[in-house]
Amino acid sequence: MSIATLAFVAASGLHAAGAQTSFPTGTVRFVAPFSASTPPDIISRIVSKELTESEGWRVIVENRPGGVTTIAATDVLTQPADGNSLYAMSVPSVAAPSLVPNISFNLDRDFDPVIKATVSYNVLVVNPSVPANTVAELVALLKSQPDKLTFSSGGFGTPAHLIGEQFKLQTGTRAQHVPYAQFPQAIGDLLNGTNAFMFITMLPVVDLIKTGKLRALAVTGPKRVPILPDVPTIVEAGYPSLVVEDWTGFAVKHGTPKETVARLNTAINKALEKPLVRDALAKIGAEPAGGTPEEFGRLVGDQVAHWHQVVADAGIKVHQ
């Protein structure tokens, strides 16, 4: 190898090393659009902890709830396009453009996808006083009493609300949506019988299901979940069109250098492979996803279109 070639190789190596060390330029922020102990918050904390340990980055999670996720999204867009601020996206994020009048940003134009981090499913639960032991029995009950029964959620545009509306559309049933400002209140009024049913993330209700305080009818996934192995899937219940993913992913402000996006994607993919991370996710009923920025970008586009149709068909109006 000539001296010139050796010099080129050495220079290339130094350039690559420089590229690797140029990010992050400061503290990495995961901006979660919901309060503490919600799935996007918990997942962001699981991932950020691993990145701190494995990559040596200083990583924090900041909660910016409100505005049907638009407060968190706007927070990220006010920061430099350097990859140091990541928007923790989920189903409400892609429904927001259809729910919030005159939204100030465009997900496709203003954000660059990084990675789909996790996938999970909700569980359909009823108060034990509800005379329904299966999804079919609940559907029959709702059809016999249109608009008489209520379902709860942690607020407009949350997965519990959106999946509940899709459930009504797909089954031809009618029920009243009761949103709550605080997630524990929604569960509390489900437990005391004020509301009849709810589609809910699994972690808060596993013990309530196992102790009989709530009755689980189905999970919204195509296969049973380890955290609730005895609960049938919505497919087993006879409603394959009601399979709904409750995913979480991360995006950065548009214009972030592609090398930085790739660095983030590689680091988070590695984190999702760690046994401790996988175990922590399993405890909340989530599974690691991973993949490329392009794959996550396609998911976001498809989900924006899907939930736009649900919002339009259901005639959902957000009361702010």
Short mmCIF file of the C-alpha atoms (twelve columns), coordinates in Angstrom:
data_MODEL
# 
_entry.id   MODEL 
# 
loop_
_atom_site.group_PDB 
_atom_site.id 
_atom_site.type_symbol 
_atom_site.label_atom_id 
_atom_site.label_alt_id 
_atom_site.label_comp_id 
_atom_site.label_asym_id 
_atom_site.label_seq_id 
_atom_site.Cartn_x 
_atom_site.Cartn_y 
_atom_site.Cartn_z 
_atom_site.pdbx_PDB_model_num 
ATOM 1   C CA . MET A 1   0.000   0.000   0.000  1 
ATOM 2   C CA . SER A 2   1.438   3.387   -0.997 1 
ATOM 3   C CA . ILE A 3   2.079   6.238   1.396  1 
ATOM 4   C CA . ALA A 4   -0.669  8.210   -0.342 1 
ATOM 5   C CA . THR A 5   -3.128  5.379   0.173  1 
ATOM 6   C CA . LEU A 6   -2.145  5.036   3.831  1 
ATOM 7   C CA . ALA A 7   -2.653  8.747   4.300  1 
ATOM 8   C CA . PHE A 8   -6.102  8.559   2.709  1 
ATOM 9   C CA . VAL A 9   -7.127  5.619   4.910  1 
ATOM 10  C CA . ALA A 10  -5.898  7.407   8.028  1 
ATOM 11  C CA . ALA A 11  -7.745  10.575  7.082  1 
ATOM 12  C CA . SER A 12  -10.905 8.610   6.381  1 
ATOM 13  C CA . GLY A 13  -10.655 6.920   9.752  1 
ATOM 14  C CA . LEU A 14  -10.235 10.254  11.502 1 
ATOM 15  C CA . HIS A 15  -13.227 11.650  9.625  1 
ATOM 16  C CA . ALA A 16  -15.352 8.661   10.622 1 
ATOM 17  C CA . ALA A 17  -14.255 8.965   14.213 1 
ATOM 18  C CA . GLY A 18  -15.122 12.652  14.147 1 
ATOM 19  C CA . ALA A 19  -18.559 11.892  12.738 1 
ATOM 20  C CA . GLN A 20  -19.171 9.375   15.479 1 
ATOM 21  C CA . THR A 21  -18.212 11.775  18.261 1 
ATOM 22  C CA . SER A 22  -20.063 14.850  16.895 1 
ATOM 23  C CA . PHE A 23  -23.327 13.577  18.299 1 
ATOM 24  C CA . PRO A 24  -24.690 14.311  20.774 1 
ATOM 25  C CA . THR A 25  -23.556 17.885  21.262 1 
ATOM 26  C CA . GLY A 26  -25.322 18.097  24.627 1 
ATOM 27  C CA . THR A 27  -28.076 16.463  26.622 1 
ATOM 28  C CA . VAL A 28  -30.379 14.209  24.622 1 
ATOM 29  C CA . ARG A 29  -34.040 14.869  25.438 1 
ATOM 30  C CA . PHE A 30  -36.903 12.453  24.919 1 
ATOM 31  C CA . VAL A 31  -40.016 14.632  24.893 1 
ATOM 32  C CA . ALA A 32  -43.076 12.599  25.904 1 
ATOM 33  C CA . PRO A 33  -46.522 14.015  25.102 1 
ATOM 34  C CA . PHE A 34  -48.157 12.444  28.152 1 
ATOM 35  C CA . SER A 35  -47.614 12.520  31.891 1 
ATOM 36  C CA . ALA A 36  -45.369 10.216  33.893 1 
ATOM 37  C CA . SER A 37  -46.205 6.488   34.049 1 
ATOM 38  C CA . THR A 38  -47.991 6.456   30.682 1 
ATOM 39  C CA . PRO A 39  -46.631 4.085   28.004 1 
ATOM 40  C CA . PRO A 40  -44.727 6.694   25.925 1 
ATOM 41  C CA . ASP A 41  -43.144 8.003   29.124 1 
ATOM 42  C CA . ILE A 42  -42.196 4.567   30.479 1 
ATOM 43  C CA . ILE A 43  -40.822 3.393   27.130 1 
ATOM 44  C CA . SER A 44  -38.808 6.594   26.713 1 
ATOM 45  C CA . ARG A 45  -37.313 6.076   30.181 1 
ATOM 46  C CA . ILE A 46  -36.442 2.437   29.497 1 
ATOM 47  C CA . VAL A 47  -34.677 3.364   26.256 1 
ATOM 48  C CA . SER A 48  -32.993 6.469   27.674 1 
ATOM 49  C CA . LYS A 49  -31.587 4.523   30.626 1 
ATOM 50  C CA . GLU A 50  -29.985 2.008   28.277 1 
ATOM 51  C CA . LEU A 51  -28.577 4.739   26.032 1 
ATOM 52  C CA . THR A 52  -27.026 6.406   29.069 1 
ATOM 53  C CA . GLU A 53  -25.356 3.158   30.091 1 
ATOM 54  C CA . SER A 54  -24.337 1.768   26.712 1 
ATOM 55  C CA . GLU A 55  -23.558 4.940   24.752 1 
ATOM 56  C CA . GLY A 56  -22.412 7.167   27.599 1 
ATOM 57  C CA . TRP A 57  -24.836 9.911   26.583 1 
ATOM 58  C CA . ARG A 58  -26.564 12.192  29.052 1 
ATOM 59  C CA . VAL A 59  -30.239 11.446  28.377 1 
ATOM 60  C CA . ILE A 60  -33.343 12.800  30.076 1 
ATOM 61  C CA . VAL A 61  -37.079 12.411  29.596 1 
ATOM 62  C CA . GLU A 62  -39.265 15.499  29.721 1 
ATOM 63  C CA . ASN A 63  -43.052 15.326  29.892 1 
ATOM 64  C CA . ARG A 64  -45.000 17.872  27.862 1 
ATOM 65  C CA . PRO A 65  -48.629 16.711  28.062 1 
ATOM 66  C CA . GLY A 66  -51.584 18.530  26.544 1 
ATOM 67  C CA . GLY A 67  -53.007 19.714  23.270 1 
ATOM 68  C CA . VAL A 68  -53.583 16.174  21.980 1 
ATOM 69  C CA . THR A 69  -49.760 15.720  21.844 1 
ATOM 70  C CA . THR A 70  -49.194 19.017  20.009 1 
ATOM 71  C CA . ILE A 71  -47.439 20.699  22.966 1 
ATOM 72  C CA . ALA A 72  -44.694 18.057  22.948 1 
ATOM 73  C CA . ALA A 73  -44.401 18.147  19.164 1 
ATOM 74  C CA . THR A 74  -44.119 21.941  19.154 1 
ATOM 75  C CA . ASP A 75  -41.488 21.773  21.895 1 
ATOM 76  C CA . VAL A 76  -39.253 19.623  19.675 1 
ATOM 77  C CA . LEU A 77  -39.816 21.896  16.679 1 
ATOM 78  C CA . THR A 78  -38.602 24.936  18.631 1 
ATOM 79  C CA . GLN A 79  -35.225 23.249  19.193 1 
ATOM 80  C CA . PRO A 80  -32.280 23.109  16.761 1 
ATOM 81  C CA . ALA A 81  -32.349 20.341  14.143 1 
ATOM 82  C CA . ASP A 82  -29.429 18.549  15.747 1 
ATOM 83  C CA . GLY A 83  -31.050 15.317  16.993 1 
ATOM 84  C CA . ASN A 84  -30.717 16.268  20.649 1 
ATOM 85  C CA . SER A 85  -34.512 16.448  21.051 1 
ATOM 86  C CA . LEU A 86  -36.655 13.433  20.128 1 
ATOM 87  C CA . TYR A 87  -40.440 13.421  19.934 1 
ATOM 88  C CA . ALA A 88  -41.914 10.272  21.512 1 
ATOM 89  C CA . MET A 89  -44.723 9.468   19.086 1 
ATOM 90  C CA . SER A 90  -47.658 7.097   19.470 1 
ATOM 91  C CA . VAL A 91  -51.171 6.637   18.099 1 
ATOM 92  C CA . PRO A 92  -52.436 10.016  19.422 1 
ATOM 93  C CA . SER A 93  -49.587 11.747  17.576 1 
ATOM 94  C CA . VAL A 94  -50.805 10.566  14.187 1 
ATOM 95  C CA . ALA A 95  -54.455 11.258  15.057 1 
ATOM 96  C CA . ALA A 96  -53.704 14.827  16.158 1 
ATOM 97  C CA . PRO A 97  -53.694 16.301  12.614 1 
ATOM 98  C CA . SER A 98  -57.310 15.168  12.236 1 
ATOM 99  C CA . LEU A 99  -58.383 16.182  15.722 1 
ATOM 100 C CA . VAL A 100 -56.782 19.580  16.308 1 
ATOM 101 C CA . PRO A 101 -58.150 22.491  14.255 1 
ATOM 102 C CA . ASN A 102 -55.518 24.571  12.469 1 
ATOM 103 C CA . ILE A 103 -52.623 22.440  13.690 1 
ATOM 104 C CA . SER A 104 -49.407 24.404  13.238 1 
ATOM 105 C CA . PHE A 105 -47.195 21.624  11.880 1 
ATOM 106 C CA . ASN A 106 -47.160 18.747  9.443  1 
ATOM 107 C CA . LEU A 107 -45.778 15.414  10.635 1 
ATOM 108 C CA . ASP A 108 -44.379 14.489  7.234  1 
ATOM 109 C CA . ARG A 109 -42.918 17.899  6.444  1 
ATOM 110 C CA . ASP A 110 -41.621 18.975  9.859  1 
ATOM 111 C CA . PHE A 111 -40.324 15.724  11.389 1 
ATOM 112 C CA . ASP A 112 -37.820 13.106  10.296 1 
ATOM 113 C CA . PRO A 113 -38.560 9.537   11.476 1 
ATOM 114 C CA . VAL A 114 -35.927 7.758   13.556 1 
ATOM 115 C CA . ILE A 115 -37.346 4.402   14.657 1 
ATOM 116 C CA . LYS A 116 -40.409 2.462   15.677 1 
ATOM 117 C CA . ALA A 117 -39.383 1.424   19.166 1 
ATOM 118 C CA . THR A 118 -42.167 -0.788  20.477 1 
ATOM 119 C CA . VAL A 119 -45.465 -2.395  19.708 1 
ATOM 120 C CA . SER A 120 -48.141 -3.324  22.210 1 
ATOM 121 C CA . TYR A 121 -51.848 -3.980  22.347 1 
ATOM 122 C CA . ASN A 122 -54.725 -2.840  24.490 1 
ATOM 123 C CA . VAL A 123 -57.159 -5.006  26.387 1 
ATOM 124 C CA . LEU A 124 -60.933 -4.629  26.307 1 
ATOM 125 C CA . VAL A 125 -62.216 -4.749  29.869 1 
ATOM 126 C CA . VAL A 126 -65.670 -4.415  31.382 1 
ATOM 127 C CA . ASN A 127 -66.952 -3.824  34.874 1 
ATOM 128 C CA . PRO A 128 -67.962 -7.210  36.351 1 
ATOM 129 C CA . SER A 129 -71.561 -5.981  36.634 1 
ATOM 130 C CA . VAL A 130 -71.813 -5.795  32.834 1 
ATOM 131 C CA . PRO A 131 -73.627 -8.934  31.586 1 
ATOM 132 C CA . ALA A 132 -71.057 -9.780  28.914 1 
ATOM 133 C CA . ASN A 133 -68.384 -12.462 29.075 1 
ATOM 134 C CA . THR A 134 -67.309 -12.222 25.431 1 
ATOM 135 C CA . VAL A 135 -66.894 -9.514  22.817 1 
ATOM 136 C CA . ALA A 136 -69.924 -10.859 20.961 1 
ATOM 137 C CA . GLU A 137 -72.031 -10.576 24.108 1 
ATOM 138 C CA . LEU A 138 -70.855 -6.994  24.646 1 
ATOM 139 C CA . VAL A 139 -71.720 -6.135  21.050 1 
ATOM 140 C CA . ALA A 140 -75.193 -7.654  21.476 1 
ATOM 141 C CA . LEU A 141 -75.685 -5.732  24.717 1 
ATOM 142 C CA . LEU A 142 -74.674 -2.427  23.131 1 
ATOM 143 C CA . LYS A 143 -76.986 -3.028  20.176 1 
ATOM 144 C CA . SER A 144 -79.887 -3.727  22.530 1 
ATOM 145 C CA . GLN A 145 -79.233 -0.502  24.458 1 
ATOM 146 C CA . PRO A 146 -77.899 2.078   21.982 1 
ATOM 147 C CA . ASP A 147 -76.217 5.067   23.630 1 
ATOM 148 C CA . LYS A 148 -77.124 3.795   27.107 1 
ATOM 149 C CA . LEU A 149 -73.695 2.401   28.070 1 
ATOM 150 C CA . THR A 150 -70.507 4.435   28.383 1 
ATOM 151 C CA . PHE A 151 -66.830 3.779   27.803 1 
ATOM 152 C CA . SER A 152 -64.031 5.731   29.429 1 
ATOM 153 C CA . SER A 153 -60.653 7.062   28.366 1 
ATOM 154 C CA . GLY A 154 -57.828 9.216   29.655 1 
ATOM 155 C CA . GLY A 155 -58.850 12.023  27.294 1 
ATOM 156 C CA . PHE A 156 -59.777 12.912  23.732 1 
ATOM 157 C CA . GLY A 157 -57.437 11.456  21.144 1 
ATOM 158 C CA . THR A 158 -55.936 8.845   23.469 1 
ATOM 159 C CA . PRO A 159 -55.725 5.223   22.299 1 
ATOM 160 C CA . ALA A 160 -58.621 4.283   24.611 1 
ATOM 161 C CA . HIS A 161 -60.791 6.880   22.895 1 
ATOM 162 C CA . LEU A 162 -59.705 6.164   19.320 1 
ATOM 163 C CA . ILE A 163 -59.895 2.375   19.622 1 
ATOM 164 C CA . GLY A 164 -63.291 2.695   21.287 1 
ATOM 165 C CA . GLU A 165 -64.563 4.730   18.342 1 
ATOM 166 C CA . GLN A 166 -63.159 2.233   15.858 1 
ATOM 167 C CA . PHE A 167 -64.830 -0.558  17.844 1 
ATOM 168 C CA . LYS A 168 -68.193 1.175   17.515 1 
ATOM 169 C CA . LEU A 169 -67.718 1.712   13.779 1 
ATOM 170 C CA . GLN A 170 -66.655 -1.874  13.088 1 
ATOM 171 C CA . THR A 171 -69.414 -3.459  15.187 1 
ATOM 172 C CA . GLY A 172 -72.232 -1.060  14.352 1 
ATOM 173 C CA . THR A 173 -72.817 -0.231  18.005 1 
ATOM 174 C CA . ARG A 174 -73.450 3.005   19.853 1 
ATOM 175 C CA . ALA A 175 -72.010 3.999   23.228 1 
ATOM 176 C CA . GLN A 176 -71.127 7.290   24.871 1 
ATOM 177 C CA . HIS A 177 -67.477 8.289   25.298 1 
ATOM 178 C CA . VAL A 178 -66.540 9.719   28.706 1 
ATOM 179 C CA . PRO A 179 -63.067 11.352  28.686 1 
ATOM 180 C CA . TYR A 180 -61.126 12.085  31.852 1 
ATOM 181 C CA . ALA A 181 -58.340 14.567  32.457 1 
ATOM 182 C CA . GLN A 182 -56.520 12.027  34.625 1 
ATOM 183 C CA . PHE A 183 -55.976 8.395   33.673 1 
ATOM 184 C CA . PRO A 184 -56.565 7.039   37.231 1 
ATOM 185 C CA . GLN A 185 -60.003 8.686   37.257 1 
ATOM 186 C CA . ALA A 186 -60.971 6.806   34.102 1 
ATOM 187 C CA . ILE A 187 -60.007 3.509   35.727 1 
ATOM 188 C CA . GLY A 188 -61.707 4.489   38.996 1 
ATOM 189 C CA . ASP A 189 -65.049 5.141   37.332 1 
ATOM 190 C CA . LEU A 190 -64.711 1.886   35.437 1 
ATOM 191 C CA . LEU A 191 -64.168 0.043   38.714 1 
ATOM 192 C CA . ASN A 192 -67.142 1.643   40.452 1 
ATOM 193 C CA . GLY A 193 -69.474 0.931   37.557 1 
ATOM 194 C CA . THR A 194 -69.975 4.489   36.342 1 
ATOM 195 C CA . ASN A 195 -68.676 3.351   32.956 1 
ATOM 196 C CA . ALA A 196 -69.196 -0.052  31.390 1 
ATOM 197 C CA . PHE A 197 -66.075 -0.755  29.341 1 
ATOM 198 C CA . MET A 198 -62.700 0.520   28.213 1 
ATOM 199 C CA . PHE A 199 -59.856 -0.304  25.846 1 
ATOM 200 C CA . ILE A 200 -56.812 0.152   28.011 1 
ATOM 201 C CA . THR A 201 -53.072 -0.414  28.085 1 
ATOM 202 C CA . MET A 202 -52.322 -3.551  30.057 1 
ATOM 203 C CA . LEU A 203 -49.978 -2.530  32.869 1 
ATOM 204 C CA . PRO A 204 -52.515 -0.669  35.062 1 
ATOM 205 C CA . VAL A 205 -55.157 -3.407  34.886 1 
ATOM 206 C CA . VAL A 206 -53.303 -6.744  34.982 1 
ATOM 207 C CA . ASP A 207 -53.767 -7.170  38.721 1 
ATOM 208 C CA . LEU A 208 -57.346 -5.862  38.536 1 
ATOM 209 C CA . ILE A 209 -58.126 -8.531  35.943 1 
ATOM 210 C CA . LYS A 210 -56.428 -11.302 37.904 1 
ATOM 211 C CA . THR A 211 -58.321 -10.377 41.093 1 
ATOM 212 C CA . GLY A 212 -61.679 -10.194 39.311 1 
ATOM 213 C CA . LYS A 213 -62.206 -6.461  39.756 1 
ATOM 214 C CA . LEU A 214 -62.359 -6.128  35.990 1 
ATOM 215 C CA . ARG A 215 -63.289 -8.713  33.356 1 
ATOM 216 C CA . ALA A 216 -61.061 -8.944  30.271 1 
ATOM 217 C CA . LEU A 217 -62.842 -9.853  27.044 1 
ATOM 218 C CA . ALA A 218 -60.002 -9.649  24.498 1 
ATOM 219 C CA . VAL A 219 -56.657 -8.107  23.643 1 
ATOM 220 C CA . THR A 220 -56.490 -6.074  20.440 1 
ATOM 221 C CA . GLY A 221 -53.584 -8.057  18.962 1 
ATOM 222 C CA . PRO A 222 -53.335 -10.927 16.488 1 
ATOM 223 C CA . LYS A 223 -51.818 -13.221 19.118 1 
ATOM 224 C CA . ARG A 224 -52.118 -13.675 22.871 1 
ATOM 225 C CA . VAL A 225 -49.787 -11.691 25.070 1 
ATOM 226 C CA . PRO A 226 -47.560 -13.228 27.765 1 
ATOM 227 C CA . ILE A 227 -48.700 -10.770 30.419 1 
ATOM 228 C CA . LEU A 228 -52.345 -11.961 30.011 1 
ATOM 229 C CA . PRO A 229 -52.026 -15.470 28.553 1 
ATOM 230 C CA . ASP A 230 -55.597 -16.523 29.350 1 
ATOM 231 C CA . VAL A 231 -57.263 -13.601 27.582 1 
ATOM 232 C CA . PRO A 232 -58.308 -14.362 23.975 1 
ATOM 233 C CA . THR A 233 -57.344 -12.133 21.076 1 
ATOM 234 C CA . ILE A 234 -59.818 -9.978  19.229 1 
ATOM 235 C CA . VAL A 235 -59.232 -12.358 16.288 1 
ATOM 236 C CA . GLU A 236 -60.254 -15.370 18.383 1 
ATOM 237 C CA . ALA A 237 -63.296 -13.370 19.436 1 
ATOM 238 C CA . GLY A 238 -64.331 -13.147 15.793 1 
ATOM 239 C CA . TYR A 239 -63.371 -9.543  15.011 1 
ATOM 240 C CA . PRO A 240 -60.095 -9.577  13.023 1 
ATOM 241 C CA . SER A 241 -60.780 -6.069  11.693 1 
ATOM 242 C CA . LEU A 242 -60.348 -4.762  15.248 1 
ATOM 243 C CA . VAL A 243 -56.655 -5.679  15.537 1 
ATOM 244 C CA . VAL A 244 -55.031 -2.393  16.564 1 
ATOM 245 C CA . GLU A 245 -51.378 -1.778  17.381 1 
ATOM 246 C CA . ASP A 246 -50.538 0.674   20.137 1 
ATOM 247 C CA . TRP A 247 -46.987 1.590   19.100 1 
ATOM 248 C CA . THR A 248 -44.346 4.063   20.243 1 
ATOM 249 C CA . GLY A 249 -41.612 5.532   18.075 1 
ATOM 250 C CA . PHE A 250 -39.238 8.462   17.927 1 
ATOM 251 C CA . ALA A 251 -38.774 11.329  15.491 1 
ATOM 252 C CA . VAL A 252 -36.569 14.426  15.272 1 
ATOM 253 C CA . LYS A 253 -36.982 17.848  13.754 1 
ATOM 254 C CA . HIS A 254 -36.752 17.894  9.961  1 
ATOM 255 C CA . GLY A 255 -33.331 18.884  8.742  1 
ATOM 256 C CA . THR A 256 -31.445 16.865  11.321 1 
ATOM 257 C CA . PRO A 257 -28.285 15.531  9.605  1 
ATOM 258 C CA . LYS A 258 -28.836 12.075  8.144  1 
ATOM 259 C CA . GLU A 259 -25.710 10.849  9.924  1 
ATOM 260 C CA . THR A 260 -27.275 11.860  13.248 1 
ATOM 261 C CA . VAL A 261 -30.549 10.124  12.436 1 
ATOM 262 C CA . ALA A 262 -28.577 7.002   11.507 1 
ATOM 263 C CA . ARG A 263 -26.587 7.240   14.743 1 
ATOM 264 C CA . LEU A 264 -29.761 7.464   16.813 1 
ATOM 265 C CA . ASN A 265 -31.381 4.637   14.887 1 
ATOM 266 C CA . THR A 266 -28.376 2.345   15.382 1 
ATOM 267 C CA . ALA A 267 -28.084 3.138   19.088 1 
ATOM 268 C CA . ILE A 268 -31.789 2.578   19.799 1 
ATOM 269 C CA . ASN A 269 -31.865 -0.623  17.737 1 
ATOM 270 C CA . LYS A 270 -28.972 -1.896  19.848 1 
ATOM 271 C CA . ALA A 271 -30.726 -0.869  23.049 1 
ATOM 272 C CA . LEU A 272 -33.874 -2.753  22.052 1 
ATOM 273 C CA . GLU A 273 -31.862 -5.952  21.721 1 
ATOM 274 C CA . LYS A 274 -30.616 -5.833  25.319 1 
ATOM 275 C CA . PRO A 275 -32.231 -8.500  27.560 1 
ATOM 276 C CA . LEU A 276 -32.837 -6.007  30.380 1 
ATOM 277 C CA . VAL A 277 -34.643 -3.676  27.994 1 
ATOM 278 C CA . ARG A 278 -36.738 -6.493  26.544 1 
ATOM 279 C CA . ASP A 279 -37.637 -7.693  30.046 1 
ATOM 280 C CA . ALA A 280 -38.602 -4.188  31.146 1 
ATOM 281 C CA . LEU A 281 -40.815 -3.765  28.089 1 
ATOM 282 C CA . ALA A 282 -42.432 -7.169  28.635 1 
ATOM 283 C CA . LYS A 283 -43.502 -6.090  32.111 1 
ATOM 284 C CA . ILE A 284 -45.671 -3.369  30.593 1 
ATOM 285 C CA . GLY A 285 -47.007 -5.612  27.827 1 
ATOM 286 C CA . ALA A 286 -44.794 -4.168  25.085 1 
ATOM 287 C CA . GLU A 287 -42.429 -5.780  22.600 1 
ATOM 288 C CA . PRO A 288 -39.359 -4.206  20.959 1 
ATOM 289 C CA . ALA A 289 -39.870 -3.318  17.317 1 
ATOM 290 C CA . GLY A 290 -36.838 -1.608  15.782 1 
ATOM 291 C CA . GLY A 291 -36.123 -1.199  12.107 1 
ATOM 292 C CA . THR A 292 -35.119 1.627   9.796  1 
ATOM 293 C CA . PRO A 293 -36.180 5.278   9.718  1 
ATOM 294 C CA . GLU A 294 -37.817 4.618   6.353  1 
ATOM 295 C CA . GLU A 295 -39.963 1.830   7.783  1 
ATOM 296 C CA . PHE A 296 -41.107 4.043   10.635 1 
ATOM 297 C CA . GLY A 297 -41.841 6.868   8.198  1 
ATOM 298 C CA . ARG A 298 -44.130 4.606   6.175  1 
ATOM 299 C CA . LEU A 299 -45.919 3.519   9.348  1 
ATOM 300 C CA . VAL A 300 -46.528 7.130   10.359 1 
ATOM 301 C CA . GLY A 301 -47.933 7.972   6.932  1 
ATOM 302 C CA . ASP A 302 -50.229 4.943   6.924  1 
ATOM 303 C CA . GLN A 303 -51.400 5.664   10.470 1 
ATOM 304 C CA . VAL A 304 -52.170 9.322   9.740  1 
ATOM 305 C CA . ALA A 305 -54.436 8.187   6.890  1 
ATOM 306 C CA . HIS A 306 -56.050 5.403   8.946  1 
ATOM 307 C CA . TRP A 307 -56.954 7.527   11.967 1 
ATOM 308 C CA . HIS A 308 -58.077 10.401  9.757  1 
ATOM 309 C CA . GLN A 309 -60.675 8.052   8.314  1 
ATOM 310 C CA . VAL A 310 -61.754 6.841   11.759 1 
ATOM 311 C CA . VAL A 311 -62.073 10.405  13.054 1 
ATOM 312 C CA . ALA A 312 -64.071 11.425  10.000 1 
ATOM 313 C CA . ASP A 313 -66.368 8.381   10.024 1 
ATOM 314 C CA . ALA A 314 -66.990 8.682   13.774 1 
ATOM 315 C CA . GLY A 315 -67.513 12.433  13.578 1 
ATOM 316 C CA . ILE A 316 -65.143 13.000  16.498 1 
ATOM 317 C CA . LYS A 317 -64.938 16.582  17.687 1 
ATOM 318 C CA . VAL A 318 -62.353 17.518  20.298 1 
ATOM 319 C CA . HIS A 319 -63.664 19.718  23.087 1 
ATOM 320 C CA . GLN A 320 -60.793 21.934  24.175 1 
# 
